[in-house]
Structure formats: C-alpha cells, structure tokens
Amino acid sequence: MSRDEALAARSGGEILADGLIAQGLDTVYGVPGESFLAVLDAVHARRDRLRFVTCRQEGGAAFMADAHAKLTGRPGVLLVTRGPGACNASIGVHTAFQDSTPMIVLIGQVPRHHREREAFQEVEFRHMFAPMAKWVCEVESAARLPEHLAHACALARSGRPGPVVLSLPEDVLTEAAAVADLPAAPLPRAAPDPTALAELGRLLARAERPVAVIGGPGWSAAAATDIAAFAAAHRVPVLTSLRCQDYIDNDHPCYAGDLGISANRDVVARLRDADLILALGTRLGDMTTQGYSVPTPPRPAQTLVHVYPDAAELGRVYRADLPVVADSALMAAALAALPAAPTPPREAWCQEARAAYERLLAPPPQPGALDMGALMAALRRRLPRDAILTNGAGNYTAWIHKFWQFHAYRSQLAPTSGAMGYGVPATVAAKLAHPDRRVVGFAGDGCFLMNGQEMATIRHLGLDPLLIVVNNGMLGTIRMHQEREYPGRIEATALTNPDFAAMAAAFGFHAERLERTADIDAALDRALAAGGPALVECIVDPEGVTPRTTLTALRAAATAAP
C-alpha cells in the first residue's frame, strides 16, 4: 500500500484549510463567496485553529492581510471570490507588491469545465495579476493543493517578499484526494559575504559624512536594536525610507529623520551631502529618493553600498559601488559586530543631523480653530511607547510622519504604495495581532470613506481601536498639486461629507466631533476611556493644506513664478 493510499480522502477545501494550518497560518481575511463554500465549511470544522475574518469589502480585507503580515512576519492570507471579489482585492495585492509584503491570495474560480467560456464572473488571473504578484497559479487538482500552497508560502517570504496568487476552481475545492500536508519550509536567508563586510569596513573608515538609509523587507525587533548599536558605535546618522520610521527607536541620538513623501529639506540635504550611503533593505524607490533625485541614478555622486535580499533588485536603478545580497536582519547583526576602526571625526556630523531632526519636531501654529499639532502632542502624552499607529494616504499623514516619534518595531502600519483607505482596515489586523496594545488609526475625510465600512468588522469582532478622522472638506493632496500647477483653478477636489461622528455612533462607536483646540484633552480622554471602539472627527481649516504651508501661500508662489 502506498503512502497516499493510507491517507484518508479529504475535499480540496479541507486540504487547503489543513495546509494553511500546517504552514503556521491561523488567520484568513476575506468576504465569503459561493466559489469557495467548501473552504468555509472546512474552516468551520477547524475554528479552534483557523480563523476567518469576515470583512465588508475585499479591498479592506486585502489591506488587513497586508497589515497582518507586517506585524507578524508571516504571510497574510486573503480569500476572495472570482471576478468582482478579486478586482476589489487587487488594490491590496498591489500594495503588498510595492511594500514587499508576503501575502497568499486565494481566489475562488469558476469550475474547470466552465473555463474559457467567459462563465459567470470568470477572469483570467494569470493575466490580471501578472504585473503585481511573484507567481500566479491555477490549481488543477485537489491532490496538488499541498504542493502549490507550500511553494506559494515559501515564495511569498523569500528574496524580495511579495504576494502570490492561487486560483482555486470551485470543483477542485469539492474534489476528494488522499494527499499529505506539507510543513512550512525553512526560510533561506542570505548572510552577508565576509569580503563585502571587510570592504564596507574600509569604506566606513574613510568616510567623513556617512549616512545609513534603512527600510524594506526582512526587518525585525532585533535588527532595530542591531542597527542602533552600529550607528552609535560608528557615529552614522540613520534615515528611514518611506513609512519605515519604526525600524529604529526615534529617540536614538543617531536617528536623523525620514525620507518620506516631500521629505523635510534638512533631511534631504543630509543625504545629498553624504559621501557614503549605506542603503540597507530599501530598494531606494521613487518616494524615498524624492523622485530619483537624491541620489541620482544610475551612478550616484556618493559612494553607495546597497544591501538587499534579492539580487535582481541590485543594479536595477542604482549601480552600487558595493552591492551586497543579504537578509536585512542578518546584515544588521553583522554591522553591530563590525569592529569600530579609527575614523575621521564624525561626531559633529552626527550631532548636526540629530539636531536638525529635533528642530523639525515642533509643528508651526495652524490656521483655524483646531490645531492638529496640539492634538498630536496630546496623543504623545497619553499613548504608550508601543502604541501602533495606522494610516492611509493623503496630506493628513504628515501629522504622523513628521511629528510622531516611533519607538517599537512594529508600531507603524502604512502603505508605501500610497493607497488610500488603508488606515481603518489596518487597525483590525493590529488589534487581532496585538489585542493588548493601543491602536490608533488615522484617516482623512477622503481616505476614510474608502474603507470606513470596516467599522462594522471592528464592532463584529469586539475590537477597540481609536480612529482619528481629519476632515477638511477636500482631497488635500490633489488640491495642493492643483494650487501649485494651476493656481486658483479648482476642480473635482471639494468634498461633501457626512457627519462622521454620527456615522460612527450608528456603528456603535463612542464618537466625538472635535472643533476647538481647547477641547482636545477632554475629547481624547473620553475616547481612550470608552472601553470599546472610538472615533474622533477633527474639523480642520482647509487653508492649512499641509503642516508647513497654506493654500494661500501655495497659490501666491505659483502665481508669482515666471
């Protein structure tokens, strides 16, 4: 009798559910669909080991899966139905791709005998997801589910992590097969080459103005500690790439700021003036390099050491003087152990970088009755150091990125893809992964209505995040660009909003409408003591389009330009 013959036959849905458990995955986000009823039935029989989180829209579910992976280090699992479900979910798949987040995307598909007929909701997922997934596979039989799932999980985590898509025909999920589950494969991690480390040591010893830029995949709490030790020993200022500010304690004397969207000029100047850039884990993408301007490709003016876990990314945009294929955490550990050789005097360089960052932490006064800078200060006084902050996209995010200090890895959840609507779903994943930590989700008025319906998921699961909605009655980022490019010619960016506090109250939230700076402390105290989910709607003056400029100033500058 063969090994397979000795196994009990299971449906494809059962094989898939057991396979997820065998891979160490215990949470699935999605919206139920008739194409995968067999999977839902299998989850029902395994509810003590596998949880299905019912979301209200597949885009929100995909963002939850992305946030879950960022928090846990394990692939986020997304389960959606064909056609509309997969299309809705694609925004989160694209986010996982650009954010290098491991994700397993499971899509119910039409039965095999209906393929190529444009059956109800049929989509060719190999074509649809090819540009934004590491691999797209349609499973042809229940017997091959363990093989494909194990490969998907390994591929999603290896090299440059990212999403993997498995298309699951409905009849494959009901088909029976006697097949063994496959355990999770060990993650291959490239250790830095000793020769490259030695060369890096020589480059560091000669550098007068080195800067480290950190971000990307493969990080960990231990890596944050290691990079902090390296920076302190070698007096190297550390900058973080877009929305990776929690990769080092922002109180560290060598932390010098973030290279996010419209990074502060002092931070950009620090990178431009460097004579050595150590890029660790970051791809040096568009936003981090301020539109590929600092440094300039393909050969930067600065000596560039580029460390990345996937060789395919090295040399893709920037030709490094020293390219190193290495896992980010292993490289951080090697840097912490690197002997501190005699170096040029760098104390002043490091202290100036830190002082410039600290000068930027105090926001200027804002127009209008409610000052968001005062609200951020009030939150700092109330939230613990390990509080998790989430946000989507929009000018309101500058309040978090520029004036909040992150201390613990991970405590920042935000999309480097620039996707709106991420903040509210991310609070769900954060509270499920860390129910004992404070979670605060930020959204602009435009951002909030893209996934605000996930308040229903928050209530259904009994979670207690605090949501901050910044309401200025417009799509602030686009309005800002309009004023710069077409001053005074405003089109399509004004918003008519509901009463967000009343909306939240209808979902069973404690809800506050905050209109005056003087009321901030009392409103936050009530929201944080509510004992359940809470939402504070902040009514801010649209004149303060960013923390550091106004609509009037932008229009005047654009009008005066030759």
C-alpha positions as CSV (number, residue, x, y, z in Angstrom):
1,M,0.0,0.0,0.0
2,S,1.4,3.4,-1.0
3,R,1.6,6.3,1.4
4,D,-1.2,8.2,-0.3
5,E,-3.5,5.1,-0.2
6,A,-3.0,5.0,3.6
7,L,-4.3,8.6,3.9
8,A,-7.9,9.4,4.4
9,A,-9.5,11.3,1.4
10,R,-10.4,14.9,2.0
11,S,-12.1,17.6,0.0
12,G,-10.0,20.2,-1.6
13,G,-11.4,22.7,0.9
14,E,-10.2,20.6,3.8
15,I,-6.8,20.1,2.2
16,L,-6.4,23.8,1.8
17,A,-7.5,24.6,5.4
18,D,-5.2,21.9,6.8
19,G,-2.4,23.2,4.6
20,L,-2.7,26.7,5.9
21,I,-2.5,25.3,9.5
22,A,0.5,23.2,8.5
23,Q,2.2,26.3,7.2
24,G,1.7,28.1,10.5
25,L,-1.1,30.4,9.3
26,D,-4.1,30.9,11.5
27,T,-5.9,33.9,10.2
28,V,-7.7,34.4,6.9
29,Y,-9.2,37.7,5.8
30,G,-11.9,37.9,3.2
31,V,-15.5,38.3,2.0
32,P,-17.5,35.0,1.6
33,G,-18.3,33.9,-1.9
34,E,-20.1,30.9,-3.4
35,S,-17.0,29.9,-5.2
36,F,-15.2,28.7,-2.0
37,L,-18.0,27.3,0.2
38,A,-16.0,24.1,0.6
39,V,-13.2,26.1,2.2
40,L,-15.6,27.9,4.6
41,D,-17.1,24.5,5.6
42,A,-13.6,23.3,6.3
43,V,-12.8,26.4,8.4
44,H,-16.0,25.8,10.4
45,A,-14.7,22.3,11.4
46,R,-11.3,23.8,12.4
47,R,-12.4,27.0,14.2
48,D,-10.1,26.3,17.1
49,R,-7.0,26.5,14.8
50,L,-8.1,28.7,11.8
51,R,-10.0,32.0,11.9
52,F,-11.9,33.5,9.0
53,V,-12.3,37.3,9.5
54,T,-15.4,38.4,7.6
55,C,-14.8,41.9,6.1
56,R,-17.2,44.2,4.4
57,Q,-15.2,44.7,1.2
58,E,-12.4,42.8,-0.4
59,G,-10.2,45.9,-0.6
60,G,-10.4,46.2,3.1
61,A,-9.7,42.5,3.6
62,A,-6.6,42.8,1.4
63,F,-5.3,45.7,3.5
64,M,-5.9,43.7,6.6
65,A,-3.9,40.8,5.2
66,D,-1.0,43.2,4.3
67,A,-1.0,44.7,7.8
68,H,-1.2,41.3,9.4
69,A,1.9,40.2,7.6
70,K,3.8,43.4,8.5
71,L,3.0,42.8,12.2
72,T,3.6,39.1,12.4
73,G,6.3,38.4,9.8
74,R,4.2,35.6,8.4
75,P,2.3,35.8,5.1
76,G,-1.1,37.5,5.3
77,V,-3.8,35.3,3.9
78,L,-6.6,36.7,1.7
79,L,-9.5,34.6,0.5
80,V,-11.9,36.2,-2.0
81,T,-14.2,35.1,-4.8
82,R,-13.7,35.4,-8.5
83,G,-14.4,38.4,-10.7
84,P,-15.7,41.3,-8.5
85,G,-14.1,39.9,-5.4
86,A,-10.7,39.6,-7.0
87,C,-11.0,43.0,-8.6
88,N,-11.9,44.7,-5.3
89,A,-8.9,42.9,-3.7
90,S,-6.4,44.0,-6.3
91,I,-5.7,47.3,-4.5
92,G,-4.3,45.4,-1.5
93,V,-2.4,43.0,-3.8
94,H,-0.7,45.9,-5.5
95,T,0.1,47.4,-2.0
96,A,1.7,44.1,-0.9
97,F,3.7,44.1,-4.1
98,Q,5.1,47.6,-3.7
99,D,5.5,47.2,0.0
100,S,7.3,43.9,-0.4
101,T,4.8,42.2,2.0
102,P,4.4,38.4,1.9
103,M,0.8,37.6,1.1
104,I,-1.1,34.5,0.0
105,V,-4.0,35.5,-2.3
106,L,-6.6,32.7,-2.6
107,I,-9.3,33.3,-5.2
108,G,-12.3,31.1,-5.9
109,Q,-12.6,30.4,-9.6
110,V,-15.2,29.0,-11.9
111,P,-15.3,25.2,-12.3
112,R,-12.7,23.7,-14.6
113,H,-15.3,22.6,-17.2
114,H,-16.5,26.2,-17.5
115,R,-13.1,27.7,-18.2
116,E,-12.5,29.7,-21.4
117,R,-16.3,30.3,-21.9
118,E,-16.4,33.7,-20.1
119,A,-18.5,32.0,-17.4
120,F,-20.2,34.0,-14.7
121,Q,-17.5,36.2,-13.1
122,E,-14.7,34.4,-14.9
123,V,-11.4,36.3,-15.1
124,E,-8.0,35.0,-16.3
125,F,-6.0,35.7,-13.2
126,R,-2.6,34.8,-14.7
127,H,-3.0,37.9,-16.9
128,M,-4.7,40.1,-14.3
129,F,-2.2,39.7,-11.5
130,A,1.0,39.0,-13.5
131,P,2.4,42.6,-13.0
132,M,1.8,42.6,-9.3
133,A,2.5,39.1,-8.0
134,K,5.5,36.9,-7.7
135,W,3.6,33.9,-9.0
136,V,0.1,33.2,-10.3
137,C,-1.0,29.6,-10.4
138,E,-4.3,28.0,-11.1
139,V,-4.6,24.7,-9.2
140,E,-5.6,21.9,-11.5
141,S,-6.4,19.2,-8.9
142,A,-7.1,18.8,-5.2
143,A,-4.1,16.5,-5.0
144,R,-1.7,19.3,-5.9
145,L,-3.0,21.8,-3.3
146,P,-0.3,20.9,-0.7
147,E,2.4,21.3,-3.2
148,H,1.2,24.6,-4.6
149,L,0.4,26.1,-1.2
150,A,3.7,25.2,0.3
151,H,5.5,26.7,-2.7
152,A,3.4,29.8,-2.5
153,C,4.2,30.3,1.1
154,A,7.9,29.8,0.6
155,L,8.0,32.1,-2.5
156,A,6.0,34.8,-0.7
157,R,8.6,35.1,2.0
158,S,11.9,34.5,0.1
159,G,14.1,37.1,-1.6
160,R,12.1,40.2,-2.0
161,P,8.8,39.1,-0.4
162,G,5.5,39.8,-2.0
163,P,2.1,38.4,-2.9
164,V,1.5,35.0,-4.6
165,V,-1.9,34.2,-6.2
166,L,-3.5,30.8,-6.2
167,S,-6.7,30.5,-8.4
168,L,-8.9,27.7,-7.0
169,P,-11.6,26.3,-9.3
170,E,-14.8,25.5,-7.4
171,D,-14.8,21.9,-8.4
172,V,-11.2,21.5,-7.2
173,L,-12.3,22.5,-3.8
174,T,-15.0,19.9,-3.7
175,E,-12.9,17.2,-5.3
176,A,-11.6,14.5,-2.9
177,A,-8.0,13.5,-2.7
178,A,-5.8,11.4,-0.4
179,V,-2.7,13.5,0.0
180,A,-0.4,14.6,2.8
181,D,0.0,18.1,4.1
182,L,3.4,19.8,3.7
183,P,5.0,21.7,6.6
184,A,6.4,25.2,6.3
185,A,9.8,25.2,4.6
186,P,12.8,26.8,6.3
187,L,13.2,30.4,5.0
188,P,16.5,30.7,3.1
189,R,18.3,33.8,4.3
190,A,21.4,35.2,2.6
191,A,24.2,36.1,5.0
192,P,26.5,38.9,4.1
193,D,29.7,37.9,2.4
194,P,32.8,38.4,4.7
195,T,34.7,40.0,1.9
196,A,31.9,42.5,1.4
197,L,31.8,43.3,5.1
198,A,35.6,43.9,5.1
199,E,35.2,46.3,2.1
200,L,32.4,48.1,3.9
201,G,34.6,48.5,6.9
202,R,37.3,50.1,4.8
203,L,34.7,52.4,3.2
204,L,33.4,53.4,6.6
205,A,36.9,54.1,7.9
206,R,37.5,56.6,5.1
207,A,34.0,58.3,5.1
208,E,33.6,61.7,6.7
209,R,29.9,62.1,6.1
210,P,28.3,58.6,6.0
211,V,24.5,58.1,6.2
212,A,22.5,54.9,6.6
213,V,19.1,54.6,4.9
214,I,17.1,51.7,6.2
215,G,13.7,50.1,5.3
216,G,12.2,47.4,3.2
217,P,11.6,43.7,4.0
218,G,13.3,41.2,6.3
219,W,13.4,43.6,9.3
220,S,12.8,42.6,13.0
221,A,12.9,44.0,16.5
222,A,16.4,42.5,16.9
223,A,17.5,44.2,13.7
224,A,16.3,47.5,15.0
225,T,18.5,47.0,18.1
226,D,21.4,46.0,16.0
227,I,21.3,48.9,13.6
228,A,21.0,51.2,16.6
229,A,24.2,49.7,18.1
230,F,26.0,50.0,14.8
231,A,25.0,53.7,14.3
232,A,26.1,54.5,17.9
233,A,29.5,52.8,17.6
234,H,30.4,54.2,14.2
235,R,28.6,57.6,14.5
236,V,26.5,57.2,11.4
237,P,23.2,59.1,11.1
238,V,20.3,56.9,10.2
239,L,17.4,57.9,7.9
240,T,14.4,55.7,7.3
241,S,12.7,55.1,4.0
242,L,9.1,55.9,3.3
243,R,6.8,54.7,6.1
244,C,9.5,52.6,7.8
245,Q,10.1,55.0,10.7
246,D,9.7,52.3,13.3
247,Y,12.8,50.5,12.1
248,I,14.8,52.3,14.8
249,D,13.8,54.0,18.0
250,N,13.3,57.6,17.0
251,D,14.8,58.7,20.4
252,H,18.1,57.3,19.3
253,P,20.8,60.0,19.1
254,C,21.8,58.9,15.6
255,Y,18.2,58.9,14.2
256,A,18.0,61.9,11.8
257,G,14.5,61.7,10.2
258,D,12.6,60.0,7.4
259,L,12.8,60.1,3.6
260,G,9.1,60.0,3.1
261,I,6.8,61.9,0.7
262,S,8.0,65.5,0.4
263,A,10.7,64.9,3.0
264,N,12.0,67.8,5.0
265,R,14.7,69.8,3.2
266,D,17.2,69.3,6.0
267,V,16.8,65.5,5.8
268,V,17.2,65.5,2.0
269,A,20.3,67.8,2.3
270,R,21.8,65.4,4.7
271,L,21.6,62.6,2.2
272,R,22.8,64.9,-0.7
273,D,25.8,66.0,1.3
274,A,26.8,62.5,2.4
275,D,30.0,60.9,1.0
276,L,28.9,57.4,1.7
277,I,25.3,56.0,1.6
278,L,24.7,52.6,3.2
279,A,21.2,51.5,1.9
280,L,20.0,48.6,4.0
281,G,16.9,46.8,2.9
282,T,15.4,49.6,1.0
283,R,15.1,49.5,-2.8
284,L,15.8,53.2,-2.9
285,G,12.4,53.7,-4.6
286,D,10.7,56.8,-6.1
287,M,9.4,58.4,-2.9
288,T,12.4,57.6,-0.7
289,T,14.8,59.2,-3.3
290,Q,12.4,62.2,-3.9
291,G,11.7,61.2,-7.5
292,Y,15.1,59.6,-8.1
293,S,16.8,62.9,-7.4
294,V,18.8,62.1,-4.2
295,P,20.8,60.1,-5.0
296,T,20.7,60.4,-8.8
297,P,20.7,57.2,-10.9
298,P,22.4,55.3,-12.4
299,R,25.7,56.2,-10.7
300,P,25.2,58.4,-7.6
301,A,27.8,61.0,-6.7
302,Q,28.1,59.4,-3.3
303,T,29.8,56.1,-2.7
304,L,26.8,53.7,-2.5
305,V,26.7,50.4,-0.6
306,H,23.4,48.8,-1.4
307,V,22.3,45.8,0.7
308,Y,19.2,43.9,-0.4
309,P,17.9,40.3,-0.1
310,D,17.2,39.8,-3.8
311,A,20.0,40.1,-6.3
312,A,17.5,41.1,-9.1
313,E,16.9,44.4,-7.4
314,L,20.6,45.4,-7.1
315,G,21.6,47.4,-10.1
316,R,18.1,47.7,-11.3
317,V,18.0,51.5,-10.8
318,Y,21.3,52.4,-9.0
319,R,24.7,51.0,-9.8
320,A,26.2,50.5,-6.3
321,D,30.0,50.7,-5.6
322,L,29.4,47.7,-3.3
323,P,26.3,45.6,-3.9
324,V,25.6,43.1,-1.2
325,V,23.0,40.3,-1.4
326,A,22.0,39.8,2.2
327,D,19.0,39.4,4.5
328,S,18.4,42.7,6.2
329,A,18.3,41.3,9.8
330,L,21.4,39.3,9.2
331,M,23.2,42.3,7.8
332,A,22.1,44.4,10.7
333,A,23.6,41.8,13.1
334,A,26.8,41.8,11.1
335,L,27.0,45.6,11.2
336,A,26.5,45.6,15.0
337,A,29.5,43.2,15.3
338,L,31.7,45.2,12.9
339,P,34.8,46.5,14.7
340,A,34.8,50.2,15.1
341,A,38.0,51.2,13.3
342,P,39.7,54.6,13.7
343,T,37.6,57.0,11.7
344,P,37.6,60.6,10.6
345,P,35.9,62.9,13.2
346,R,32.2,62.4,12.7
347,E,30.7,63.4,16.0
348,A,29.7,66.9,14.7
349,W,28.2,65.4,11.5
350,C,26.1,63.0,13.6
351,Q,25.1,65.7,16.2
352,E,24.1,68.2,13.5
353,A,21.9,65.5,11.8
354,R,20.1,64.8,15.1
355,A,19.7,68.5,16.0
356,A,18.2,69.2,12.6
357,Y,15.7,66.4,13.1
358,E,14.7,67.6,16.6
359,R,14.2,71.2,15.3
360,L,11.5,69.8,12.9
361,L,9.5,68.0,15.6
362,A,7.7,71.2,16.7
363,P,4.8,71.9,14.3
364,P,4.1,75.5,13.5
365,P,0.7,77.0,14.6
366,Q,-2.1,76.1,12.3
367,P,-4.9,78.3,10.9
368,G,-8.4,77.7,12.1
369,A,-10.0,76.8,15.5
370,L,-8.5,73.3,15.7
371,D,-4.7,72.8,15.6
372,M,-3.7,69.2,14.7
373,G,-0.2,69.9,16.1
374,A,-1.8,70.3,19.6
375,L,-3.7,67.0,19.0
376,M,-0.5,65.1,18.2
377,A,1.1,66.5,21.3
378,A,-1.9,65.4,23.4
379,L,-1.7,61.9,21.9
380,R,2.0,61.7,22.8
381,R,1.2,62.5,26.4
382,R,-1.4,59.7,26.5
383,L,-0.3,56.8,24.4
384,P,2.3,54.2,25.5
385,R,5.6,53.9,23.6
386,D,4.5,50.7,21.9
387,A,1.2,52.1,20.5
388,I,0.5,51.1,16.9
389,L,-0.4,54.0,14.5
390,T,-2.0,53.3,11.2
391,N,-2.9,55.5,8.2
392,G,-3.7,55.5,4.6
393,A,-2.7,58.2,2.2
394,G,-3.2,62.0,2.0
395,N,-1.7,65.2,3.3
396,Y,-3.1,64.5,6.8
397,T,-0.4,61.7,7.1
398,A,2.2,64.4,7.6
399,W,1.0,64.8,11.1
400,I,2.0,61.3,11.9
401,H,5.2,61.1,9.7
402,K,6.6,64.4,10.8
403,F,5.5,64.9,14.3
404,W,5.1,61.4,15.9
405,Q,8.1,59.5,17.3
406,F,8.0,55.7,16.8
407,H,9.9,53.6,19.4
408,A,8.9,49.9,18.9
409,Y,9.1,47.6,15.9
410,R,6.4,47.3,14.6
411,S,4.3,50.3,15.5
412,Q,3.8,52.0,12.1
413,L,1.4,50.5,9.6
414,A,1.1,52.5,6.4
415,P,1.2,51.7,2.6
416,T,4.3,52.6,0.7
417,S,2.1,52.2,-2.4
418,G,0.3,55.4,-1.5
419,A,-3.1,53.6,-1.4
420,M,-5.9,55.5,0.3
421,G,-8.3,53.6,2.7
422,Y,-5.6,51.6,4.5
423,G,-5.8,53.0,8.0
424,V,-9.1,51.7,9.2
425,P,-8.6,48.1,7.9
426,A,-5.1,48.0,9.4
427,T,-6.5,48.7,12.8
428,V,-8.4,45.4,12.6
429,A,-5.2,43.4,11.9
430,A,-3.3,45.3,14.5
431,K,-5.9,44.6,17.3
432,L,-6.1,40.9,16.3
433,A,-2.4,40.5,16.3
434,H,-1.8,42.6,19.5
435,P,-5.1,42.9,21.4
436,D,-3.3,44.3,24.5
437,R,-1.6,47.3,22.6
438,R,-3.2,50.6,21.9
439,V,-4.1,51.1,18.2
440,V,-4.8,54.4,16.7
441,G,-5.9,54.6,13.0
442,F,-5.8,57.9,11.1
443,A,-7.7,58.8,8.0
444,G,-8.5,61.9,6.0
445,D,-12.1,62.6,5.1
446,G,-11.5,61.3,1.6
447,C,-9.4,58.3,2.8
448,F,-12.0,57.3,5.5
449,L,-14.9,56.8,3.1
450,M,-12.9,54.4,1.0
451,N,-12.9,51.7,3.8
452,G,-14.9,53.2,6.7
453,Q,-17.4,50.4,6.3
454,E,-14.8,48.2,8.1
455,M,-16.1,49.8,11.3
456,A,-18.7,47.0,11.1
457,T,-15.9,44.5,11.2
458,I,-14.4,46.3,14.2
459,R,-17.7,46.0,16.0
460,H,-18.3,42.5,14.9
461,L,-15.0,41.3,16.4
462,G,-15.4,43.4,19.6
463,L,-12.2,45.4,19.0
464,D,-11.3,48.8,20.5
465,P,-9.1,51.0,18.3
466,L,-9.3,54.7,18.3
467,L,-10.0,56.3,14.9
468,I,-9.0,59.9,14.1
469,V,-10.7,61.4,11.0
470,V,-9.1,64.6,9.8
471,N,-11.9,66.4,8.0
472,N,-11.0,69.5,5.8
473,G,-13.7,69.0,3.2
474,M,-11.4,68.3,0.3
475,L,-8.9,65.9,-1.2
476,G,-6.0,67.8,0.2
477,T,-3.1,66.3,-1.7
478,I,-4.6,66.8,-5.1
479,R,-5.8,70.3,-4.1
480,M,-2.2,71.1,-3.1
481,H,-0.9,70.0,-6.5
482,Q,-3.7,71.9,-8.3
483,E,-2.6,75.1,-6.5
484,R,1.0,74.5,-7.5
485,E,0.3,73.7,-11.1
486,Y,-3.0,75.5,-11.9
487,P,-3.4,78.2,-9.1
488,G,-7.0,79.1,-8.4
489,R,-8.4,76.6,-11.0
490,I,-10.0,74.2,-8.6
491,E,-11.8,71.2,-10.0
492,A,-13.1,67.9,-8.5
493,T,-11.3,68.1,-5.2
494,A,-14.1,69.6,-2.9
495,L,-15.9,67.0,-0.8
496,T,-19.4,66.9,0.7
497,N,-19.1,64.7,3.8
498,P,-21.5,63.0,6.1
499,D,-21.4,63.6,9.9
500,F,-18.6,61.2,10.6
501,A,-19.3,61.2,14.3
502,A,-22.9,60.4,13.8
503,M,-21.9,57.7,11.3
504,A,-19.5,56.1,13.8
505,A,-22.2,56.3,16.5
506,A,-24.5,54.3,14.2
507,F,-21.9,51.6,14.1
508,G,-21.8,51.5,17.9
509,F,-18.7,53.6,18.4
510,H,-18.1,56.2,21.0
511,A,-18.0,59.2,18.8
512,E,-16.8,62.8,19.2
513,R,-16.8,65.8,16.9
514,L,-13.8,68.0,17.8
515,E,-13.7,71.6,16.5
516,R,-11.6,73.5,19.0
517,T,-8.0,73.2,20.3
518,A,-9.3,73.8,23.8
519,D,-11.4,70.7,23.7
520,I,-8.7,68.3,22.6
521,D,-7.7,66.9,26.1
522,A,-11.2,66.2,27.2
523,A,-12.2,64.6,23.9
524,L,-9.2,62.3,23.9
525,D,-9.7,61.3,27.5
526,R,-13.3,60.3,26.8
527,A,-12.4,58.4,23.7
528,L,-9.5,56.5,25.3
529,A,-11.6,55.6,28.3
530,A,-14.6,54.5,26.2
531,G,-13.9,50.8,26.8
532,G,-14.6,50.0,23.1
533,P,-14.0,51.4,19.7
534,A,-14.0,55.2,19.4
535,L,-13.8,57.8,16.7
536,V,-12.8,61.5,16.9
537,E,-13.7,63.6,13.9
538,C,-11.3,66.6,13.7
539,I,-12.8,69.6,11.8
540,V,-9.7,71.4,10.5
541,D,-9.4,74.5,8.3
542,P,-8.6,73.6,4.6
543,E,-6.3,76.6,4.5
544,G,-3.7,74.5,6.4
545,V,-3.3,72.2,3.4
546,T,0.0,70.8,5.0
547,P,1.5,71.4,8.4
548,R,4.1,73.8,6.9
549,T,2.2,75.8,4.2
550,T,-1.2,77.1,3.3
551,L,-3.4,77.2,0.2
552,T,-2.9,81.0,0.1
553,A,0.9,80.7,0.2
554,L,0.9,77.9,-2.5
555,R,-1.3,80.0,-4.8
556,A,0.8,83.1,-4.3
557,A,4.0,81.3,-5.1
558,A,2.6,79.6,-8.2
559,T,1.2,82.9,-9.4
560,A,4.4,84.7,-8.9
561,A,6.5,82.0,-10.7
562,P,7.7,83.1,-14.2
